[in-house]
Amino acid sequence: MRFSLLASSLSVFLVGAAALQADENYTLRYQFHPGETLHWNVQQRTEMRTSVSKSTQDAETASFSQKTWRVKEVHADGTAVFEHRVDWIDMRQKLSGSAEIRYDSRTDKTAPPGFQDVAAAVGVPLSTITLDPHGKIVKREKHDVKGSSTQDSGEITVPLPAEPIAVGHVWSQPCDIDVPLPSGGVKKIKAIQRFKLESVQTGVATIGIVTQILTPLTDPAIEAQVVQREGEGTVRFDIDAGRVLSQQRDTDRHVIGFRGDASSLHYVNRFSEEFVAEPEVAQQPLGSKR
């Protein structure tokens, strides 16, 4: 009987706590301080299988790096100006029928063929970014660094709503995807990112992310390029500190007929990053495939 009463009380408490959390509003803002340096360990793994007629090729790439933001100044409204760089990178590439190629900027004096541009973009400022507290890029000044486009492109933050929000709140941001055409032109694909505040625990907000393509795709060749921008994931945001603690985004897509009827593409990608209070001098080597 005592156990039943205890379980019942605990159930009521949890239900009440959930209801209280749903009613509470949270203000999500990026926060920076002049002179501070922020580090994230970033990992990305991609597996791609392409089949054309009777020929199949597998390609696997993996990279493990440290991303750093050096805050140069913070304006009165909270808008920050920081320098973005990649301090080091450990990467590998494996194609069917070929030996694995690997490069670690911390131990290798020279980069193997195909990795020279990546090596040139390590340890130097790639861009200077002005970011407002809601995560909007006010200005992005890319520096003249060879290979910087591979390590300093795309989105760098999650956009945050202007108003205080409760758990369950959904917001979105439209985005365009530029797809190069064989003719030399570019086709713009409309997409949208949807965000949802899933929960808040001990000051950490969990935000769900889904990227959806809005433009109808009738050409598999174009669809094969767009799949790399689809996917879903989760971001953990420290409300008090005003920064992303970790995130993970996954994509797993199939495309049939991208290069004729007897062709197919299977694209799998996982991107993750985790905030580190202090940069690690040495990292463990990349592990086995997930």
Secondary structure, 3 states (H helix, E strand, C coil): CHHHHHHHHHHHHHHHHHHHHHHCCECCCCCCCCCCEEEEEEEEEEEEEEEECCEEEEEEEEEEEEEEEEEEEECCCCCEEEEEEEEEEEEEEEECCCCCEEEECCCCCCCCCCCHHHHHCCCCEEEEEEECCCCCEEEEEECCCCCHHHCCCCCCCCCCCCCCECCCCEEEEEEEEEEECCCCCEEEEEEEEEEEEEEEECCEEEEEEEEEECCCCCCHHHHHHHHHHCEEEEEEEECCCCEEEEEEEEEEEEEECCCCCCEEEEEEEEEEEEEECCCCCCCCCCCCCC
